[in-house]
Structures are given as structure tokens and as C-alpha cells.
């Protein structure tokens, strides 16, 4: 049985029109798909499903180590309060 994995705990968030809710902190290390289903575990104990999309922000000057930004799509800023844990939903590969 595969287990879900914590991606991050939201420290801040910003609504970016037509992209979704950008959540912070940035993710320093990640290997996997750039878009995937997630579970939002909110501080009040409720949970909801969403989709996360990762990207590498373009910064000038470029950083010594790149980190990933995460946008949660299809939700409002109020749907992702500070303190929300974002969990990657484990998926089995087709056999």
C-alpha cells in the first residue's frame, strides 16, 4: 500500500490570476511529476482535494540552487489558509 507524502506546510499564499494560489515556502528538493493531485489538510481539521502544479521561478540573478514554486489550482486563497498541510496523493503506476 502506498502512503501519501507531505509536500509542504503553507506559511503564506498569494492568488495569481489565471494560475492559482501560489503557496510558500518554495520546495528546495523535488523529483517527480510537475502536476499532481493533492490533499489539503487545513488547520481546522477539514480536508479537501485539489491539484498542484510546480514550476521553477525565473529569478535574476539566478540562484545557486533552484527551488520549485507550487500553485494550487481550482481553489481560492481562503481555501488554503496558513498552516494548511499539502499532501501528495500517492498513485500506483498501471501494471
ROKE-477255 format. One record per residue: residue number from 1; residue in three letters; x, y, z of N, C-alpha, C, CB in turn. Coordinates in nm, 2 decimals, decimal comma. Glycine has a CB too. Example, Ala and Ser with C-alpha at 12.3 -4.5 7.8 and 13.67 -1.06 7.14 Angstrom:
// ROKE-477255
+-----+-----+--------+--------+--------+--------+--------+--------+--------+--------+--------+--------+--------+--------+
:   i :  aa :   n.px :   n.py :   n.pz :  ca.px :  ca.py :  ca.pz :   c.px :   c.py :   c.pz :  cb.px :  cb.py :  cb.pz :
+-----+-----+--------+--------+--------+--------+--------+--------+--------+--------+--------+--------+--------+--------+
:   1 : ALA :   1,32 :  -0,57 :   0,78 :   1,23 :  -0,45 :   0,78 :   1,32 :  -0,33 :   0,78 :   1,13 :  -0,45 :   0,90 :
:   2 : SER :   1,28 :  -0,22 :   0,71 :   1,37 :  -0,11 :   0,71 :   1,29 :   0,00 :   0,79 :   1,41 :  -0,06 :   0,57 :
+-----+-----+--------+--------+--------+--------+--------+--------+--------+--------+--------+--------+--------+--------+
This chain:
// ROKE-477255
+-----+-----+--------+--------+--------+--------+--------+--------+--------+--------+--------+--------+--------+--------+
:   i :  aa :   n.px :   n.py :   n.pz :  ca.px :  ca.py :  ca.pz :   c.px :   c.py :   c.pz :  cb.px :  cb.py :  cb.pz :
+-----+-----+--------+--------+--------+--------+--------+--------+--------+--------+--------+--------+--------+--------+
:   1 : UNK :   0,08 :  -0,12 :   0,00 :   0,00 :   0,00 :   0,00 :   0,09 :   0,12 :   0,00 :  -0,10 :   0,00 :   0,12 :
:   2 : UNK :   0,06 :   0,22 :  -0,09 :   0,13 :   0,34 :  -0,10 :   0,08 :   0,44 :   0,00 :   0,13 :   0,40 :  -0,24 :
:   3 : UNK :   0,16 :   0,53 :   0,06 :   0,12 :   0,63 :   0,15 :   0,13 :   0,77 :   0,09 :   0,20 :   0,62 :   0,28 :
:   4 : UNK :   0,05 :   0,86 :   0,13 :   0,06 :   1,00 :   0,09 :   0,18 :   1,06 :   0,15 :  -0,07 :   1,08 :   0,12 :
:   5 : UNK :   0,24 :   1,16 :   0,09 :   0,36 :   1,22 :   0,14 :   0,33 :   1,37 :   0,15 :   0,48 :   1,20 :   0,04 :
:   6 : UNK :   0,38 :   1,43 :   0,26 :   0,37 :   1,57 :   0,28 :   0,46 :   1,65 :   0,19 :   0,40 :   1,61 :   0,43 :
:   7 : UNK :   0,41 :   1,74 :   0,11 :   0,48 :   1,83 :   0,03 :   0,53 :   1,95 :   0,10 :   0,40 :   1,87 :  -0,10 :
:   8 : UNK :   0,44 :   2,02 :   0,17 :   0,48 :   2,14 :   0,25 :   0,37 :   2,18 :   0,34 :   0,52 :   2,26 :   0,15 :
:   9 : UNK :   0,40 :   2,27 :   0,44 :   0,30 :   2,33 :   0,52 :   0,30 :   2,48 :   0,48 :   0,34 :   2,31 :   0,68 :
:  10 : UNK :   0,19 :   2,53 :   0,45 :   0,17 :   2,67 :   0,40 :   0,21 :   2,77 :   0,50 :   0,03 :   2,69 :   0,35 :
:  11 : UNK :   0,31 :   2,86 :   0,47 :   0,35 :   2,97 :   0,55 :   0,29 :   3,10 :   0,50 :   0,50 :   2,98 :   0,56 :
:  12 : UNK :   0,26 :   3,11 :   0,37 :   0,20 :   3,23 :   0,31 :   0,14 :   3,19 :   0,18 :   0,30 :   3,35 :   0,29 :
:  13 : UNK :   0,05 :   3,27 :   0,12 :  -0,01 :   3,23 :   0,00 :  -0,06 :   3,36 :  -0,07 :  -0,13 :   3,13 :   0,02 :
:  14 : UNK :  -0,06 :   3,35 :  -0,21 :  -0,10 :   3,47 :  -0,29 :  -0,18 :   3,41 :  -0,41 :   0,03 :   3,54 :  -0,34 :
:  15 : UNK :  -0,29 :   3,49 :  -0,44 :  -0,37 :   3,45 :  -0,55 :  -0,31 :   3,51 :  -0,68 :  -0,52 :   3,50 :  -0,54 :
:  16 : UNK :  -0,28 :   3,43 :  -0,78 :  -0,22 :   3,48 :  -0,90 :  -0,33 :   3,45 :  -1,01 :  -0,08 :   3,41 :  -0,94 :
:  17 : UNK :  -0,39 :   3,55 :  -1,06 :  -0,50 :   3,54 :  -1,16 :  -0,46 :   3,44 :  -1,27 :  -0,54 :   3,68 :  -1,21 :
:  18 : UNK :  -0,55 :   3,35 :  -1,30 :  -0,54 :   3,25 :  -1,41 :  -0,43 :   3,15 :  -1,39 :  -0,51 :   3,32 :  -1,54 :
:  19 : UNK :  -0,37 :   3,15 :  -1,27 :  -0,27 :   3,04 :  -1,24 :  -0,31 :   2,96 :  -1,11 :  -0,13 :   3,11 :  -1,21 :
:  20 : UNK :  -0,36 :   3,03 :  -1,01 :  -0,40 :   2,96 :  -0,89 :  -0,35 :   3,03 :  -0,77 :  -0,35 :   2,81 :  -0,90 :
:  21 : UNK :  -0,34 :   2,96 :  -0,66 :  -0,29 :   3,01 :  -0,53 :  -0,15 :   2,97 :  -0,52 :  -0,38 :   2,97 :  -0,41 :
:  22 : UNK :  -0,05 :   3,06 :  -0,52 :   0,09 :   3,03 :  -0,50 :   0,11 :   3,02 :  -0,35 :   0,18 :   3,15 :  -0,56 :
:  23 : UNK :   0,17 :   2,91 :  -0,31 :   0,19 :   2,89 :  -0,17 :   0,34 :   2,89 :  -0,14 :   0,13 :   2,75 :  -0,12 :
:  24 : UNK :   0,37 :   2,93 :  -0,02 :   0,51 :   2,94 :   0,02 :   0,52 :   2,86 :   0,15 :   0,56 :   3,08 :   0,05 :
:  25 : UNK :   0,63 :   2,79 :   0,17 :   0,77 :   2,82 :   0,12 :   0,79 :   2,75 :  -0,02 :   0,87 :   2,78 :   0,22 :
:  26 : UNK :   0,90 :   2,79 :  -0,08 :   0,94 :   2,72 :  -0,20 :   0,99 :   2,58 :  -0,16 :   1,06 :   2,79 :  -0,27 :
:  27 : UNK :   0,99 :   2,49 :  -0,26 :   1,03 :   2,35 :  -0,23 :   1,17 :   2,33 :  -0,28 :   0,93 :   2,25 :  -0,30 :
:  28 : UNK :   1,27 :   2,31 :  -0,18 :   1,41 :   2,30 :  -0,22 :   1,45 :   2,18 :  -0,30 :   1,49 :   2,31 :  -0,10 :
:  29 : UNK :   1,38 :   2,07 :  -0,27 :   1,42 :   1,94 :  -0,34 :   1,29 :   1,87 :  -0,38 :   1,51 :   1,85 :  -0,25 :
:  30 : UNK :   1,29 :   1,83 :  -0,51 :   1,17 :   1,75 :  -0,55 :   1,21 :   1,68 :  -0,68 :   1,05 :   1,85 :  -0,58 :
:  31 : UNK :   1,16 :   1,55 :  -0,69 :   1,18 :   1,47 :  -0,81 :   1,04 :   1,41 :  -0,83 :   1,29 :   1,37 :  -0,79 :
:  32 : UNK :   0,98 :   1,43 :  -0,95 :   0,86 :   1,37 :  -0,98 :   0,78 :   1,45 :  -1,08 :   0,77 :   1,35 :  -0,86 :
:  33 : UNK :   0,65 :   1,42 :  -1,10 :   0,57 :   1,50 :  -1,20 :   0,56 :   1,64 :  -1,15 :   0,43 :   1,43 :  -1,22 :
:  34 : UNK :   0,53 :   1,73 :  -1,25 :   0,51 :   1,87 :  -1,22 :   0,37 :   1,91 :  -1,19 :   0,57 :   1,96 :  -1,33 :
:  35 : UNK :   0,28 :   1,82 :  -1,21 :   0,13 :   1,84 :  -1,18 :   0,08 :   1,71 :  -1,13 :   0,06 :   1,89 :  -1,31 :
:  36 : UNK :   0,00 :   1,73 :  -1,02 :  -0,04 :   1,60 :  -0,95 :  -0,16 :   1,64 :  -0,85 :   0,07 :   1,53 :  -0,87 :
:  37 : UNK :  -0,24 :   1,54 :  -0,81 :  -0,34 :   1,56 :  -0,71 :  -0,29 :   1,57 :  -0,58 :  -0,45 :   1,45 :  -0,72 :
:  38 : UNK :  -0,35 :   1,66 :  -0,50 :  -0,31 :   1,68 :  -0,36 :  -0,43 :   1,68 :  -0,26 :  -0,23 :   1,81 :  -0,34 :
:  39 : UNK :  -0,40 :   1,66 :  -0,14 :  -0,50 :   1,67 :  -0,03 :  -0,46 :   1,79 :   0,05 :  -0,51 :   1,54 :   0,06 :
:  40 : UNK :  -0,55 :   1,88 :   0,08 :  -0,53 :   2,00 :   0,16 :  -0,58 :   1,97 :   0,30 :  -0,59 :   2,13 :   0,10 :
:  41 : UNK :  -0,49 :   1,95 :   0,40 :  -0,53 :   1,93 :   0,54 :  -0,52 :   2,06 :   0,61 :  -0,44 :   1,82 :   0,60 :
:  42 : UNK :  -0,64 :   2,12 :   0,63 :  -0,64 :   2,25 :   0,69 :  -0,63 :   2,25 :   0,84 :  -0,78 :   2,32 :   0,65 :
:  43 : UNK :  -0,59 :   2,37 :   0,90 :  -0,57 :   2,37 :   1,05 :  -0,70 :   2,34 :   1,13 :  -0,52 :   2,51 :   1,08 :
:  44 : UNK :  -0,82 :   2,36 :   1,07 :  -0,94 :   2,33 :   1,14 :  -0,98 :   2,18 :   1,14 :  -1,05 :   2,41 :   1,08 :
:  45 : UNK :  -0,89 :   2,10 :   1,07 :  -0,91 :   1,96 :   1,06 :  -0,98 :   1,91 :   0,94 :  -0,99 :   1,92 :   1,18 :
:  46 : UNK :  -1,04 :   2,00 :   0,86 :  -1,10 :   1,96 :   0,74 :  -1,00 :   1,93 :   0,63 :  -1,20 :   2,07 :   0,69 :
:  47 : UNK :  -1,05 :   1,85 :   0,53 :  -0,96 :   1,81 :   0,42 :  -1,04 :   1,84 :   0,29 :  -0,91 :   1,67 :   0,43 :
:  48 : UNK :  -0,96 :   1,87 :   0,18 :  -1,02 :   1,88 :   0,05 :  -0,92 :   1,84 :  -0,05 :  -1,08 :   2,02 :   0,02 :
:  49 : UNK :  -0,97 :   1,80 :  -0,17 :  -0,88 :   1,76 :  -0,28 :  -0,86 :   1,88 :  -0,37 :  -0,94 :   1,64 :  -0,36 :
:  50 : UNK :  -0,74 :   1,88 :  -0,43 :  -0,71 :   1,99 :  -0,53 :  -0,60 :   1,93 :  -0,62 :  -0,66 :   2,12 :  -0,46 :
:  51 : UNK :  -0,55 :   2,02 :  -0,71 :  -0,44 :   1,99 :  -0,80 :  -0,33 :   2,09 :  -0,77 :  -0,48 :   1,98 :  -0,95 :
:  52 : UNK :  -0,20 :   2,04 :  -0,77 :  -0,09 :   2,13 :  -0,75 :  -0,01 :   2,12 :  -0,88 :   0,00 :   2,08 :  -0,63 :
:  53 : UNK :   0,05 :   2,24 :  -0,91 :   0,14 :   2,25 :  -1,03 :   0,27 :   2,32 :  -0,98 :   0,07 :   2,33 :  -1,15 :
:  54 : UNK :   0,38 :   2,25 :  -1,01 :   0,51 :   2,30 :  -0,97 :   0,57 :   2,37 :  -1,09 :   0,60 :   2,19 :  -0,92 :
:  55 : UNK :   0,66 :   2,47 :  -1,06 :   0,73 :   2,54 :  -1,16 :   0,86 :   2,59 :  -1,10 :   0,65 :   2,66 :  -1,21 :
:  56 : UNK :   0,96 :   2,62 :  -1,18 :   1,08 :   2,68 :  -1,13 :   1,08 :   2,83 :  -1,16 :   1,21 :   2,61 :  -1,20 :
:  57 : UNK :   1,07 :   2,91 :  -1,06 :   1,06 :   3,05 :  -1,09 :   1,19 :   3,11 :  -1,15 :   1,03 :   3,13 :  -0,96 :
:  58 : UNK :   1,17 :   3,20 :  -1,25 :   1,28 :   3,26 :  -1,31 :   1,32 :   3,39 :  -1,23 :   1,24 :   3,31 :  -1,46 :
:  59 : UNK :   1,44 :   3,38 :  -1,18 :   1,49 :   3,49 :  -1,09 :   1,62 :   3,55 :  -1,16 :   1,52 :   3,44 :  -0,95 :
:  60 : UNK :   1,63 :   3,68 :  -1,13 :   1,75 :   3,75 :  -1,18 :   1,81 :   3,82 :  -1,07 :   1,72 :   3,84 :  -1,30 :
:  61 : UNK :   1,93 :   3,79 :  -1,03 :   2,02 :   3,69 :  -1,08 :   1,97 :   3,55 :  -1,04 :   2,16 :   3,71 :  -1,03 :
:  62 : UNK :   2,01 :   3,45 :  -1,12 :   1,97 :   3,31 :  -1,09 :   2,03 :   3,27 :  -0,96 :   2,01 :   3,22 :  -1,20 :
:  63 : UNK :   1,95 :   3,19 :  -0,88 :   2,00 :   3,14 :  -0,75 :   2,11 :   3,03 :  -0,78 :   1,89 :   3,08 :  -0,67 :
:  64 : UNK :   2,19 :   3,01 :  -0,67 :   2,29 :   2,90 :  -0,68 :   2,22 :   2,76 :  -0,68 :   2,38 :   2,91 :  -0,56 :
:  65 : UNK :   2,11 :   2,75 :  -0,61 :   2,03 :   2,63 :  -0,62 :   1,88 :   2,67 :  -0,65 :   2,03 :   2,55 :  -0,48 :
:  66 : UNK :   1,83 :   2,60 :  -0,74 :   1,69 :   2,62 :  -0,78 :   1,59 :   2,56 :  -0,69 :   1,66 :   2,58 :  -0,93 :
:  67 : UNK :   1,48 :   2,62 :  -0,66 :   1,37 :   2,56 :  -0,58 :   1,25 :   2,57 :  -0,67 :   1,36 :   2,64 :  -0,45 :
:  68 : UNK :   1,15 :   2,49 :  -0,63 :   1,02 :   2,49 :  -0,70 :   0,92 :   2,57 :  -0,63 :   0,97 :   2,34 :  -0,71 :
:  69 : UNK :   0,84 :   2,64 :  -0,71 :   0,72 :   2,71 :  -0,66 :   0,60 :   2,61 :  -0,68 :   0,69 :   2,85 :  -0,73 :
:  70 : UNK :   0,50 :   2,63 :  -0,60 :   0,38 :   2,55 :  -0,60 :   0,25 :   2,63 :  -0,61 :   0,37 :   2,45 :  -0,48 :
:  71 : UNK :   0,17 :   2,61 :  -0,71 :   0,04 :   2,67 :  -0,72 :  -0,07 :   2,56 :  -0,71 :   0,02 :   2,75 :  -0,86 :
:  72 : UNK :  -0,16 :   2,59 :  -0,62 :  -0,28 :   2,51 :  -0,61 :  -0,39 :   2,56 :  -0,70 :  -0,33 :   2,50 :  -0,45 :
:  73 : UNK :  -0,44 :   2,48 :  -0,79 :  -0,53 :   2,53 :  -0,89 :  -0,67 :   2,49 :  -0,86 :  -0,49 :   2,48 :  -1,03 :
:  74 : UNK :  -0,77 :   2,58 :  -0,90 :  -0,91 :   2,55 :  -0,88 :  -0,96 :   2,58 :  -0,74 :  -0,93 :   2,40 :  -0,91 :
:  75 : UNK :  -0,88 :   2,66 :  -0,67 :  -0,93 :   2,69 :  -0,53 :  -0,91 :   2,84 :  -0,51 :  -0,85 :   2,61 :  -0,42 :
:  76 : UNK :  -0,97 :   2,89 :  -0,41 :  -0,95 :   3,03 :  -0,37 :  -0,84 :   3,04 :  -0,26 :  -1,08 :   3,10 :  -0,32 :
:  77 : UNK :  -0,79 :   3,16 :  -0,24 :  -0,69 :   3,19 :  -0,13 :  -0,75 :   3,14 :   0,00 :  -0,65 :   3,34 :  -0,13 :
:  78 : UNK :  -0,88 :   3,16 :   0,03 :  -0,94 :   3,12 :   0,15 :  -0,94 :   2,97 :   0,17 :  -1,08 :   3,18 :   0,17 :
:  79 : UNK :  -0,94 :   2,90 :   0,06 :  -0,94 :   2,75 :   0,07 :  -0,80 :   2,69 :   0,11 :  -0,97 :   2,70 :  -0,07 :
:  80 : UNK :  -0,70 :   2,78 :   0,12 :  -0,57 :   2,73 :   0,15 :  -0,51 :   2,82 :   0,27 :  -0,47 :   2,74 :   0,03 :
:  81 : UNK :  -0,57 :   2,82 :   0,39 :  -0,52 :   2,90 :   0,49 :  -0,38 :   2,87 :   0,54 :  -0,62 :   2,89 :   0,61 :
:  82 : UNK :  -0,32 :   2,97 :   0,60 :  -0,18 :   2,95 :   0,65 :  -0,19 :   2,83 :   0,75 :  -0,12 :   3,08 :   0,72 :
:  83 : UNK :  -0,09 :   2,74 :   0,75 :  -0,09 :   2,63 :   0,83 :  -0,15 :   2,50 :   0,77 :  -0,17 :   2,66 :   0,96 :
:  84 : UNK :  -0,20 :   2,52 :   0,65 :  -0,25 :   2,40 :   0,57 :  -0,14 :   2,31 :   0,53 :  -0,33 :   2,44 :   0,45 :
:  85 : UNK :  -0,15 :   2,18 :   0,55 :  -0,05 :   2,08 :   0,50 :  -0,10 :   2,04 :   0,36 :  -0,04 :   1,96 :   0,60 :
:  86 : UNK :   0,00 :   2,04 :   0,27 :  -0,03 :   1,99 :   0,13 :   0,03 :   1,86 :   0,12 :   0,02 :   2,09 :   0,02 :
:  87 : UNK :  -0,05 :   1,76 :   0,09 :  -0,01 :   1,62 :   0,08 :  -0,02 :   1,57 :  -0,06 :  -0,09 :   1,52 :   0,18 :
:  88 : UNK :   0,09 :   1,51 :  -0,11 :   0,08 :   1,45 :  -0,25 :   0,01 :   1,32 :  -0,23 :   0,22 :   1,43 :  -0,30 :
:  89 : UNK :  -0,09 :   1,30 :  -0,32 :  -0,17 :   1,17 :  -0,32 :  -0,09 :   1,07 :  -0,40 :  -0,31 :   1,19 :  -0,39 :
:  90 : UNK :  -0,06 :   0,96 :  -0,33 :   0,02 :   0,85 :  -0,39 :  -0,06 :   0,78 :  -0,49 :   0,07 :   0,75 :  -0,28 :
:  91 : UNK :   0,00 :   0,76 :  -0,61 :  -0,07 :   0,69 :  -0,72 :   0,01 :   0,57 :  -0,76 :  -0,09 :   0,78 :  -0,84 :
:  92 : UNK :  -0,06 :   0,46 :  -0,78 :   0,00 :   0,34 :  -0,84 :   0,02 :   0,36 :  -0,99 :  -0,08 :   0,21 :  -0,80 :
:  93 : UNK :   0,13 :   0,31 :  -1,04 :   0,15 :   0,31 :  -1,18 :   0,08 :   0,19 :  -1,24 :   0,31 :   0,30 :  -1,22 :
:  94 : UNK :   0,02 :   0,21 :  -1,36 :  -0,05 :   0,10 :  -1,42 :   0,04 :  -0,02 :  -1,44 :  -0,12 :   0,14 :  -1,55 :
:  95 : UNK :  -0,01 :  -0,14 :  -1,42 :   0,08 :  -0,26 :  -1,44 :   0,06 :  -0,32 :  -1,57 :   0,05 :  -0,36 :  -1,33 :
+-----+-----+--------+--------+--------+--------+--------+--------+--------+--------+--------+--------+--------+--------+
